């Protein structure tokens, strides 16, 4: 049966093969069938093939594959793979460029990639593309080079930071001026952009100048449009506004530009309150802090506070026009002075102590005094200390009289201890003196001083006569007085001779003479032969000689008479002619310069006819027909003329004519305007503001202010614009000075100016106490501020003492009474501790001359006892006394091999007598519970519930996480040891990159995750440039990456 089956199968196969061979397959069938595509090369195929024939079909150029056709029953069947375009692989990255597929969908035969240079780079290769050919990519990878900007040329006064000659895209060049007196005009920083152009033209350095600003709610005086460095801007604020800064605005260099400092701003005049109010202060209204001028606030103080006066607890304060409160709206706590009164011997108040309302202080009076109320206890009240005074004198003396002095004030029958009486000298004696009531009687200087003997160098003095205070004097041979006459008279006034003149050589000259219509610049009153002085004439006059010379003891003017040295430049006029019923509206003068004008005004009820003003022209008054007629009924044709009131000017004269039909008819008309004044003079170290009026015209008032650090020394600080000039002289601002320190015999002051000159700002004085047992209470160096105030109060000399203070716990001191808070210099204290405590520090300390102790106060610390240590535990070092002091340490070890410590290996004795930790025990090493979880990681094996000593567990981190430390943790006596961290990767969000206007520089960085320590470089998108401090290359640090920004 098996043989028959095989025979049947063989027969069927032979039959099929015979049948297949009997049918052919044609090329045309293949070309028109579904198996064909254009990637095949059919040029070598035959037109037909017999059945069963296998034919391999080759691929066209640039394609690859293994494809067979089998002719079966007249049809084609296929084996293998069809022809596919051959791959060229990656085309290659170009530095500073990206590429994209322009043809095709992959890097295969026939595809083409095009390269594009990054922003700021240009293509230097001939072609910017590559094509995938049969042999691979044609050509080479293109090259991109950075765009280069042209060379920058600047002026010699401009400083350049950077390379102006070989700058490429992204390079930045900074500029500054070499001279501090110049500023940049233009950008201080430019950069080379992506097109090879500079972002701006290079700047230039120009002289510091400021433009006249436009000030809202204010106006600038004068017509100056451009100001130079350090020039002051004079401006005024409108009514209801004030300067935002109290110092004048100056043209100043600010960084790289010139501008006004401070900025000239006018702000509304307001008064402000600090909210919430200070403790002890309340306001009504309570919730406003800005008030306009004229508005009021009620300030109420707490029970222990005062305002305006220590006796007041409430006040109404008003916001004034200058933006200040009429009363400072702050309550102050009622406090009494901690200074000891002169008549108090002992004062239970330490230096710097603050005593408030109701507090009491014990005191004792000096010898010769007793407590006013007999209690020796002072109470702080709103009126100061009570009783007042604390001590009253117990010694009483009767008044003492002197022959050459009178008492100043009203005398009393008796005087108490420390009372003082002032005397004023008389009978030709000068000065005053005082005496003081003391326990031993009246003490003090009792002399009236006279003028010292009068002395005239190179001369002699006679007198005084008949108890007068007058002397007479003259000069020796070959000498003369600096004034006219050959003798002089002097009087003793206030201990000083008044009227004593100098004797000079006859060949010398005294003070120069008075020059009419001029002045002489003179420095002193004694001139040697050939010395000369300059002559300056008034306006309208010119000098015939410009100097006077001292010759043979007389002033020589080269033959010119003194009254004609300053001659008018043109002929002068005598006083103007008199007009009946009229006066001239200006001060009377004997002479009038050519060009001078005077104006007439008629008396009341009189009318002026003709021009009211006449002019002096070369010695003659220009004739005008000026008549004042009594006002009456006007007839037809009569013309009346109008003139301006004082301080006003007009154009043509205003005239009206009387007509029968229309009454008064206007012939000519003009507008009146206020007469202006010249621009007022500036004052050095100060400035002025208009306080009345709007411009420099008649009636306007200006006020001068001094700059910070200066004070007004002139009597008047205002000037008024009158008819033709400003009143008063320009005020003077002198530097502020500080008050000299008070006289104190116990204190030494160094640094005072000589001759009692003023103490100017920035000068410093040094203070010291030279007496034994004294110490300086306060600052040893005081500096005079620019506001004329010292930076600290004047110091005083106090007795040196050492402060005891509160003793530490468990510490006792021998040699200290319970009430003593301070001890004198040289005093010693001895210390000991309570039982069970150890003394840490010196057993004895002493108060030094410096007011300091020679050593710190000791402390007492508890004793740590060494008890309860197990027998199998060793201590290092061994403790023979079983007691340890603060700071001592014990270390432990196990005696038995294989045992380990359970607990701390070292403990320390603390100040409270306790050990820092319990003593450890020894025993076999302990096992461990489950190992701790690793964030962002896991173990490599299944965890157990228990682990033996020294057993290890291995950890791994999640994908993209980097392990730091590890990878093992070990069980060590019940604790897992080994530090492991999984450092996070960084993700760069494209949306966040878009907000920062950046993109990846290289396509390889375009990935979702970057591991720890990976670096990514960014570039700005087209049209933006890098700003900020973060660099374009950033590193991933444990999941954090700072992104740069472009704008």
SULJO-V439997 format. One record per residue. BURIAL is 1 if it has 16 or more other ideal C-beta (glycine too) atoms within 10 Angstrom, else 0. Layout:
BEGIN
((BURIAL) (BURIAL))
END
This chain:
BEGIN
((0) (0) (0) (0) (0) (0) (0) (0) (0) (0) (0) (0) (0) (0) (0) (0) (0) (0) (0) (1) (0) (0) (0) (0) (1) (0) (1) (0) (1) (1) (0) (0) (0) (0) (0) (1) (0) (0) (1) (1) (0) (0) (0) (0) (1) (0) (0) (0) (1) (0) (1) (1) (1) (0) (1) (0) (1) (0) (1) (1) (0) (1) (1) (0) (1) (0) (1) (0) (1) (1) (1) (0) (0) (0) (0) (1) (0) (0) (0) (0) (0) (1) (1) (0) (1) (1) (0) (1) (0) (0) (1) (0) (0) (1) (0) (1) (1) (1) (1) (0) (0) (0) (0) (0) (0) (0) (1) (1) (1) (0) (1) (0) (1) (0) (1) (0) (1) (1) (1) (1) (1) (1) (1) (0) (1) (0) (0) (1) (1) (1) (1) (1) (0) (0) (0) (0) (1) (0) (0) (0) (0) (1) (1) (1) (0) (1) (1) (0) (1) (0) (0) (1) (0) (0) (0) (0) (0) (1) (0) (0) (0) (1) (0) (1) (0) (0) (1) (0) (1) (1) (1) (0) (1) (0) (1) (1) (1) (0) (0) (0) (0) (1) (1) (1) (0) (0) (1) (1) (0) (1) (1) (1) (1) (1) (0) (1) (0) (1) (0) (0) (0) (1) (1) (0) (1) (0) (0) (1) (0) (1) (0) (0) (1) (0) (1) (0) (0) (1) (0) (1) (1) (0) (0) (0) (0) (0) (1) (0) (1) (0) (1) (0) (1) (1) (1) (1) (1) (0) (0) (0) (1) (1) (1) (0) (0) (0) (0) (1) (1) (0) (1) (1) (1) (0) (0) (1) (0) (1) (1) (1) (1) (0) (0) (1) (1) (1) (0) (0) (1) (0) (1) (0) (1) (0) (0) (0) (1) (0) (0) (1) (1) (0) (1) (0) (0) (0) (0) (0) (0) (0) (1) (0) (1) (0) (0) (0) (1) (0) (1) (1) (1) (0) (0) (0) (1) (1) (1) (1) (0) (1) (0) (0) (1) (0) (1) (0) (1) (0) (1) (0) (0) (0) (1) (0) (1) (0) (1) (0) (1) (1) (1) (0) (0) (1) (0) (1) (0) (0) (0) (0) (1) (0) (1) (1) (0) (0) (1) (0) (1) (0) (0) (0) (0) (0) (1) (0) (1) (0) (0) (0) (1) (0) (1) (0) (1) (1) (0) (1) (1) (1) (1) (0) (0) (0) (0) (0) (0) (1) (1) (1) (0) (0) (0) (0) (1) (1) (0) (0) (0) (1) (1) (1) (1) (0) (1) (0) (1) (0) (0) (0) (0) (1) (0) (0) (1) (0) (0) (0) (0) (0) (0) (0) (0) (0) (1) (0) (1) (1) (1) (0) (1) (0) (1) (0) (1) (0) (0) (0) (1) (1) (0) (0) (1) (0) (1) (0) (1) (1) (0) (0) (0) (1) (0) (0) (0) (0) (0) (1) (0) (1) (1) (0) (0) (1) (0) (1) (0) (0) (1) (0) (1) (0) (0) (1) (0) (0) (0) (0) (1) (0) (1) (0) (1) (1) (1) (0) (0) (0) (1) (1) (1) (1) (0) (0) (0) (0) (0) (1) (0) (1) (0) (1) (0) (0) (0) (0) (1) (0) (0) (1) (1) (1) (1) (1) (0) (0) (0) (1) (1) (1) (0) (1) (0) (0) (1) (0) (1) (1) (0) (1) (0) (0) (0) (0) (0) (0) (1) (0) (0) (0) (1) (0) (1) (0) (1) (0) (1) (0) (0) (1) (1) (0) (1) (1) (0) (0) (0) (1) (1) (1) (0) (0) (0) (0) (1) (0) (1) (0) (0) (1) (0) (0) (0) (0) (1) (1) (1) (1) (0) (0) (0) (1) (1) (0) (0) (1) (0) (0) (1) (0) (1) (1) (0) (1) (0) (0) (0) (0) (0) (0) (0) (1) (1) (1) (0) (1) (0) (1) (1) (1) (1) (1) (0) (0) (0) (1) (1) (1) (1) (0) (1) (1) (0) (1) (1) (1) (0) (0) (0) (0) (1) (0) (0) (0) (0) (1) (1) (1) (0) (0) (0) (0) (0) (0) (0) (0) (0) (0) (0) (1) (1) (1) (1) (1) (0) (0) (0) (0) (0) (0) (0) (0) (1) (1) (0) (1) (1) (1) (0) (0) (0) (0) (0) (0) (0) (0) (0) (0) (0) (0) (0) (0) (0) (1) (1) (0) (1) (0) (0) (1) (0) (0) (1) (0) (0) (1) (1) (1) (0) (1) (0) (0) (0) (0) (0) (1) (1) (1) (0) (1) (0) (1) (0) (1) (1) (1) (1) (0) (1) (1) (0) (1) (0) (0) (0) (0) (1) (0) (1) (1) (1) (0) (0) (0) (0) (1) (0) (0) (0) (1) (1) (1) (1) (0) (1) (1) (1) (1) (0) (0) (1) (0) (0) (0) (0) (0) (1) (0) (1) (0) (0) (0) (0) (0) (0) (0) (0) (0) (1) (1) (1) (0) (0) (0) (1) (0) (1) (0) (1) (0) (0) (0) (0) (1) (1) (1) (1) (0) (0) (0) (0) (1) (0) (1) (0) (0) (0) (1) (0) (1) (0) (0) (0) (1) (1) (1) (1) (1) (0) (1) (1) (1) (0) (1) (0) (0) (1) (0) (0) (1) (1) (0) (1) (0) (0) (1) (0) (0) (0) (0) (0) (0) (1) (0) (1) (0) (1) (0) (1) (0) (1) (0) (1) (0) (0) (0) (1) (1) (1) (1) (0) (1) (0) (0) (1) (0) (1) (0) (0) (0) (1) (0) (1) (0) (0) (0) (1) (1) (1) (1) (1) (1) (0) (1) (0) (1) (0) (0) (1) (0) (0) (0) (1) (0) (0) (0) (0) (0) (0) (0) (0) (0) (0) (1) (0) (1) (0) (0) (0) (1) (0) (1) (0) (1) (0) (0) (0) (0) (1) (1) (1) (1) (0) (1) (0) (0) (1) (0) (1) (0) (1) (0) (1) (0) (1) (0) (0) (0) (1) (1) (0) (1) (1) (0) (1) (0) (0) (1) (0) (0) (1) (0) (0) (1) (0) (0) (1) (0) (1) (0) (0) (0) (0) (0) (0) (0) (1) (0) (0) (0) (0) (0) (1) (0) (1) (0) (1) (0) (0) (1) (1) (1) (1) (0) (0) (1) (1) (0) (1) (1) (1) (1) (1) (0) (0) (1) (0) (1) (0) (1) (1) (1) (1) (1) (1) (1) (0) (1) (0) (0) (0) (0) (0) (0) (0) (1) (1) (1) (1) (1) (1) (0) (0) (0) (0) (0) (0) (0) (0) (1) (0) (1) (0) (1) (0) (1) (0) (1) (1) (1) (0) (0) (0) (1) (1) (1) (0) (0) (0) (0) (0) (1) (0) (1) (0) (1) (0) (1) (0) (0) (1) (0) (1) (1) (1) (1) (0))
END
